[in-house]
Amino acid sequence: MVLDTNVWIDLLVFDDPVARPVRDALVERRLTALMAPRCRDELAIVLTYPQFASRELDNDAALAWVDAHTHRIVVPEDTAPPAPLPLCRDRDDQKFLEAARDGHAHWLVSKDKAVLKLRSRVARRFGFRIVTASAFTSLLAVGG
């Protein structure tokens, strides 16, 4: 599974009740989260945003937690070019689609409307499903 930055922020900064089952599953190793370098770089930047300063989050500790609970996606340079994904209207979010494709994820959990709009096109052609955090949490509750 790949989580977009907004979902990671819900896990790390806001302790969002919707995201707690995802965090618990990561801690218990019932789920594997995949992280591409570009996605981690974005998370590191977003964690420094001023609106999160009042939360007194230790960003280094948060990123260390993420690193301990994710598998880094590495695409060998001699790999054949992958099939092109549909383009996300928000180009900054294209990296999450690429991470799910390149990491052979089953799920991309996102809060971004532009990403969520691509769910049917991506599922048909690339084999991973795009879902909201609440939908994914519901799937976890029923063992999906």
Steps between C-alpha positions, in 0.01 A plus 500: 500500500607857431377785719491853369650783704164610640440154644849494652429841657178362647701212649799697626369845586128481568460145634182487291266226628429396140871438443571323831412152369750553217769604749418201722521262204839645407631462855369143519648425154160398363550753220799600294527865405714588200685829474668648193783747562307790344201428724719493811668825393160667474398369842822635654426845356133502599585407859691830526200713401427773758142383556638187668749681728253530789472121508863476614561193289856372488534489121815288508331246727189502280707433187697230682167337591391519136830350386463215750146423384541527123681319224688728263405465134806466281462462125817363338629723224506215248127437545288536187292818498166438672164555338406867529251584771210737447611851585378642826358849473724596793843412361651500851291191576616301198785361713251306716352329196851420379596365843199268507575377148875464549464338842233258376268625773148368535374829647562872474338673797438865425306804612563688176194547280706509180656163586169348608342597166743261326396194701304312232750568219792391715332188641415368153843549351753492782356263758506722807202661663480862606293553814443756772640440847151439638423243229833328563436495875163338433672236288744433784211455741349224285834340420517622137 
